[in-house]
Amino acid sequence: MMTTEVALLRTRADQYLDEAPRADSEAISVGALTLFVSRTPWAYYARPDRSGRAVRPRDLVRLRRACKNWRQPLQLEWICDLHPSLEAVVRKFGLIISEHPLLVMTQEMLEVQRRSVRTVVLDPEDLGLLKARAVAHVAFDQTVGTQAGVVQREARFAQLDADEIRHVFARARSGRTVTGIAVQEGSGAVAVGSYNRVGDTAEIVGVGTLPAYRRRGFGSAVVQLLCENAFANGIQLVLLTAEDEQVAQIYQRLGFRRIGTYMGAEEQGPKVDRGGRS
């Protein structure tokens, strides 16, 4: 891609990432930052505001105070290529930083792969959405073993609380979140992913596979399914942030192109996982 095209795609991605949390949060101005105070069962983050002002150490001091006041974890996310000076400020402030490849795809880029596994886009009223949530919980739980599978999924399904259930169905019914799963015969849903839509842009999130079923192509099959569905429903640009370079290579085989680096920071250790963030 040409330098100008990459710059435009970064700007579109940045606009999406600023708009995406607003429907489910209160946007609080904190100096040169915006803190998104979540109204969902999950916390959001703070990010540089759209003014282009440089984030200063005093802004991080104010952010820490605001997070404490709103009872939010201190989490910061930004596109490094658009805010190159922010990393040094954040490191000096003592936050722990993680880096993630930022990828995009248009319909023309999609390289359709033959899927050997069954994949399904779930209807907004499908109770399978809750099983999908259970798959995600197990997939991203670092305390479960490498053989965690259907038993652990069913146990986590039984533990879903009412707030999470309401939020899952509300997002699906509004059309803002579309969820797909990969199904193993005799086991049911073993991998999951979703995309969150704002206008003609969407971000793929929450891509996870039960540990016992990994390295069989389930995750990439779900991502391909979601891309196909998004483009069929008017999406012009799909974003995805990979956990690391190795995962990025898997997505690049589907046609994703890297346009930059997405960074996350927090006080207790990195939790940014936009390729798998719930």
PyMOL commands that set and color helices and strands:
alter all, ss='L'
color gray80, all
select helices_A, chain A and resi 3-24+57-70+86-93+107-109+128-139+150-157+162-174+211-213+218-232+245-252
alter helices_A, ss='H'
color red, helices_A
select strands_A, chain A and resi 25-30+33-38+46-48+75-79+96-105+118-121+177-184+188-198+201-209+237-241+257-266
alter strands_A, ss='S'
color yellow, strands_A
deselect
rebuild
show_as cartoon
